[in-house]
Amino acid sequence: MSFASRSAQALRAASRRAPRNVANVASHAQRASYSLLARSAVAATSRAPAIQTQVRGVKTLDFAGTKEVVYERSDWPLAKLQDYFKNDTLALIGYGSQGHGQGLNARDNGLKVIVGVREGGESWKQAQEDGWVPGETLFPIEEAINRGTIIMNLLSDAAQSQTWPKIEPLITKGKTLYFSHGFSVVYKDDTHVIPPKDVDVILVAPKGSGRTVRTLFKEGRGINSSVAVWQDVTGKAKEKAVALGVAVGSGYMYETTFEKEVYSDLYGERGVLMGGIQGLFLAQYKVLRANGHTPSEAFNETVEEATQSLYPLIGQYGMDYMYNACSTTARRGALDWAPIFEKANLPVFEQLYESVKNGTETRKSLEYNSRSTYREDLAKELKEIDEQEIWRAGKVVRGLRPDSQH
Ligand SMILES: NC(=O)c1ccc[n+]([C@@H]2O[C@H](COP(=O)([O-])OP(=O)(O)OC[C@H]3O[C@@H](n4cnc5c(N)ncnc54)[C@H](OP(=O)(O)O)[C@@H]3O)[C@@H](O)[C@H]2O)c1
């Protein structure tokens, strides 16, 4: 299949579908409100024709026949957001990828934010580099919790369990406990994280890395997140969760439960998002190699076309569109083989979901990530992947891309 002909077809079809893609219009309109960093850029272009802000907000949408509630940040103009949290201090506990993204976004949105991490650790240094000041906005964990009204537990999931005995007594009545993953409280039998009965417990789980949470915000866009309530003591828990979602940089949010969030998240990353894709790539590559194809040919027909040409089309316009952008020969084969792959994989996915639901995956993750050697052990396993022939061939292929040859 020729890349060029596929791209040309894709472009033609893209222009036909262009009206469906309203994201650019929305993101320009939102930029002025939600990224102070981007505000100056917008001011500089303020003589450009005005783009009408879409009036949106909480709504029930029909997702392929199922009605679901979605929240959009246009319900929370910056002034309303700042007023809502005017008496609050957001205490971010942990400063990994989410702490960095969510903390800086909430700070740029004008909210009072402090960070709590181990003094002298890697995160302490990182936080200082990002402008958090020891004794003013950067504190040891316990002190930050004492100073905060909304305690955002963004430690690693294993650390949330390890540190809970020290943290739990500090979560006193009137505070709000916030997570970005349902992991700790849903698998409480394994993590022993059982929140006190007299506080709201809420979740905002950005569907992407903390680095993306930050970059999208800086561009005036916003990540999509899930929001959920575990415990509503004040009657305001859901409203608070949505407002916090906006504060940390979400553009829109889907309503879910803690259980559904953690089950789908663990399942997805073990499946198609990460584990499944590596397994499928490797199996396809191995058969090509066993039949005498060169590493470059096997890599190109497995990974390079997927990531550089076809998957972005699925992301932009859907699977049928990607099929349509390919040759009739390719389409026929894909249509015939898709159900065979589905049938072969269904039992694996069923086994995976059960393993997530019954806590097996959680116990493995806690056991592995609580080891003192977990960083070294992880590096060893990732090195093994890096050294697989497929990925070594990939490095050479990537180096050939014209855009990497500057
Ligand atoms: N990363 C993502 O893509 C993503 C996406 C959505 C949701 N989430 C959720 O967001 C939460 C935070 O994840 P993350 O990826 O940002 O964080 P992470 O990188 O997994 O965790 C980093 C933080 O945990 C601290 N930490 C680790 N062990 C500790 C211990 N024993 N005592 C005290 N602090 C300890 C680290 O501090 P030191 O530097 O001092 O070690 C660091 O500040 C998790 O619940 C995660 O599931 C993550």
PDBQT file of the ligand as one rigid body, heavy atoms in Angstrom, charges set to zero:
ROOT
HETATM    1  N1  LIG A 501       0.959   9.431  35.497  1.00  0.00    +0.000 N 
HETATM    2  C1  LIG A 501      -0.188   9.325  34.864  1.00  0.00    +0.000 C 
HETATM    3  O1  LIG A 501      -0.238   9.244  33.628  1.00  0.00    +0.000 OA
HETATM    4  C2  LIG A 501      -1.495   9.346  35.638  1.00  0.00    +0.000 A 
HETATM    5  C3  LIG A 501      -2.680   9.617  34.944  1.00  0.00    +0.000 A 
HETATM    6  C4  LIG A 501      -3.863   9.704  35.644  1.00  0.00    +0.000 A 
HETATM    7  C5  LIG A 501      -3.863   9.469  37.007  1.00  0.00    +0.000 A 
HETATM    8  N2  LIG A 501      -2.717   9.161  37.665  1.00  0.00    +0.000 N 
HETATM    9  C6  LIG A 501      -2.749   8.949  39.116  1.00  0.00    +0.000 C 
HETATM   10  O2  LIG A 501      -2.231  10.118  39.752  1.00  0.00    +0.000 OA
HETATM   11  C7  LIG A 501      -1.573   9.732  40.980  1.00  0.00    +0.000 C 
HETATM   12  C8  LIG A 501      -0.149  10.241  40.937  1.00  0.00    +0.000 C 
HETATM   13  O3  LIG A 501       0.543   9.608  39.864  1.00  0.00    +0.000 OA
HETATM   14  P1  LIG A 501       1.905  10.201  39.274  1.00  0.00    +0.000 P 
HETATM   15  O4  LIG A 501       2.212   9.354  38.080  1.00  0.00    +0.000 OA
HETATM   16  O5  LIG A 501       1.817  11.652  39.143  1.00  0.00    +0.000 OA
HETATM   17  O6  LIG A 501       2.891   9.966  40.455  1.00  0.00    +0.000 OA
HETATM   18  P2  LIG A 501       4.095   8.947  40.605  1.00  0.00    +0.000 P 
HETATM   19  O7  LIG A 501       5.158   9.387  39.672  1.00  0.00    +0.000 OA
HETATM   20  O8  LIG A 501       3.608   7.570  40.542  1.00  0.00    +0.000 OA
HETATM   21  O9  LIG A 501       4.454   9.307  42.129  1.00  0.00    +0.000 OA
HETATM   22  C9  LIG A 501       5.387  10.234  42.410  1.00  0.00    +0.000 C 
HETATM   23  C10 LIG A 501       5.278  10.835  43.800  1.00  0.00    +0.000 C 
HETATM   24  O10 LIG A 501       5.161   9.858  44.831  1.00  0.00    +0.000 OA
HETATM   25  C11 LIG A 501       6.149  10.180  45.827  1.00  0.00    +0.000 C 
HETATM   26  N3  LIG A 501       6.508   8.998  46.580  1.00  0.00    +0.000 N 
HETATM   27  C12 LIG A 501       6.832   7.773  46.102  1.00  0.00    +0.000 A 
HETATM   28  N4  LIG A 501       7.058   6.926  47.129  1.00  0.00    +0.000 NA
HETATM   29  C13 LIG A 501       6.883   7.641  48.269  1.00  0.00    +0.000 A 
HETATM   30  C14 LIG A 501       6.952   7.330  49.664  1.00  0.00    +0.000 A 
HETATM   31  N5  LIG A 501       7.211   6.087  50.073  1.00  0.00    +0.000 N 
HETATM   32  N6  LIG A 501       6.697   8.326  50.556  1.00  0.00    +0.000 NA
HETATM   33  C15 LIG A 501       6.407   9.577  50.131  1.00  0.00    +0.000 A 
HETATM   34  N7  LIG A 501       6.320   9.934  48.849  1.00  0.00    +0.000 NA
HETATM   35  C16 LIG A 501       6.547   8.972  47.924  1.00  0.00    +0.000 A 
HETATM   36  C17 LIG A 501       7.320  10.751  45.022  1.00  0.00    +0.000 C 
HETATM   37  O11 LIG A 501       8.136  11.536  45.883  1.00  0.00    +0.000 OA
HETATM   38  P3  LIG A 501       9.750  11.418  45.857  1.00  0.00    +0.000 P 
HETATM   39  O12 LIG A 501      10.217  12.152  44.654  1.00  0.00    +0.000 OA
HETATM   40  O13 LIG A 501      10.128  12.062  47.129  1.00  0.00    +0.000 OA
HETATM   41  O14 LIG A 501      10.067   9.948  45.765  1.00  0.00    +0.000 OA
HETATM   42  C18 LIG A 501       6.562  11.597  44.007  1.00  0.00    +0.000 C 
HETATM   43  O15 LIG A 501       6.253  12.878  44.526  1.00  0.00    +0.000 OA
HETATM   44  C19 LIG A 501      -1.693   8.217  41.072  1.00  0.00    +0.000 C 
HETATM   45  O16 LIG A 501      -2.840   7.899  41.809  1.00  0.00    +0.000 OA
HETATM   46  C20 LIG A 501      -1.886   7.805  39.608  1.00  0.00    +0.000 C 
HETATM   47  O17 LIG A 501      -2.542   6.566  39.444  1.00  0.00    +0.000 OA
HETATM   48  C21 LIG A 501      -1.524   9.124  37.006  1.00  0.00    +0.000 A 
ENDROOT
TORSDOF 0
